[in-house]
C-alpha cells in the first residue's frame, strides 16, 4: 500500500454518499449494536457535509488504515420490519426480544396502505420496541388514506401518547398504486398527495422527519428506473417536487427474482449481487444532489434477497447463504453512509424472510449478533481479493474491529495489511455453517498477516 494513501484519498473523494430489481415486492459499549436508541433519544438525520471516501482496492490484499476515520456509523442501519399481520410465534417471543436491532419499521409492506392502524396496534408495537430496545418508524396509509387521517395518527402517537416517534414514511411503493387502484395514478399525483400529507403531519408535530418516496426497483441507471404511465421518472420527479420537504430519501430493494418466471436464484447469483449496492446508493445520492442542490440522508426501508415467498432452497431468504449475502450487503450500506436500513422481516407466516422462525433464529438473525460488536466509527478498509470483503470500525472502548466476509464456497487464505502494524492476538467471533456467531475468544493473530477464512463465513476480529 503506497505511503501516500491518505493524500490520494483526499483527492479521490467522490460525490457519492448499487442494480435494480423485482417487478413487485412483498406486501411488507461492547455487546450492544452501535447504539440502542429509544424514540426519545434518536438523533436527527445529519446531511453529509462532504462527499464520502470510496475505498479503492489494492490487488491481492485486504488493507485497513485505522488512522483514516470515515465518520460515524448510523445506529439505525441495524433494523427490520414488523406489522399487525406478522405474528411472532408464541414460543419464540424471547428470540424476538433478544434480536439485536435498533429500529423497526411499522407497519411494513402494503398492509399499511390498505388498513387503518388501530390505537391498540400502535400501543402493542411500541411495547415491542421498548422490549427490544429499538426505536420506531411508522408508515402512514397513503394509497387509500387522507392527510387528515395521517395527521390524526401523528397526534395520537406523539401528542396524546407521547411516544416521540421521529421518523414517519408516507406511502409504500407508490409506482404500484395505479394497478392496485385500477385508475390513473401518476408521479405528479403522488407528489401532490405526498406534499399534502407531509404538511398536515408536520402541522401536528413539526419535529418529525418525513421519509419518502419508498420506491422499489430503483437501481444505478435512470434509464431503467421506475417510470409512471406517462413515462416520467418516479425518483427524479419526486425529488424535484418534494426535495424541499422530505427529510430522508428511501428505496426498497429485492434483487431476485427478475420476474415471476425467472429460475431459482443460486448462491452465485447472491454472491455477485452484493456489489450492486454501492452503485445504486451512489446513483441515488448523485440524483439527490443534482435535483435538490443538497445532501439528504438515504434509507433502505425494505429489503431482502428475494421478493417471492420462496423457501427451502440453497439461496432462498431462509438459507444460510442469505446470511452471507446480508452481512456483505449491510457492510456495503454502512460503507455508503446509509442512515437507516430495515431488513424484511422479524417474523411472517409465509415465505422464508423471517429473522425469527418457529424453529428459532434464522441464519440471518446471527448477522446482527456479529454486527453488534462492530463499532461506532467507520475507518478505511478495502479488499483486492476476489469474493472477500473487509469492513473496519473503531469502537467506543477504543478497539479496532475487522469484519471479514468470505463469500466463496471454499476456504481462502488472504493477506491483510494494517497501517501502523497488527497486534499479536485478537478476539474472534465466527459465523459460518458450523458456528452461529460463536465467540471463539482470544486467538493468536497471524504474524505473517495471512488470514485463514472458512468457506462462506463472516469473521469479526476485535483488536484491543
ABEGO torsion letter per residue (X at the ends): XBAAAAAAAAAABBBBXXXBBBABBBBXXAABBABBBBAAABBBBBBBABBBBBBBBBBGBBBBBAABBAEBBBAAABBBBBBAABBBBAAAAAAAAABBBABBBOBBEAAAAABBBBAAAAAAAAAAAAAAGBBBBBBBBAAABBAAAAAAAAAAAAAAAGAGBABBBBEBGAAAAAAAAGBBBBAAAAAAAAAAAAAAAAAABAABBBBOAGBBGBBABAAABBBBAAGBBAAAAAAAAAAAABABBBBBBBAOBABAABBBBBAAAAAAAAAAAAAAAAAAAAAAAAAAGBBBBBBBABBBABABABBGBAABAABAAAAAAAAAAAAAAAAAGBABBBBOBABBABEAABABBAAEBBAAAAAAAAAAAAEABBBBBBBABBGBBBBBBBBAAGBBBBBBBBABABBBBBBBBBBGEBBABBBBBBBBAABBGBBAEBBBBBAAGBBBBBBGBBBBBBBX
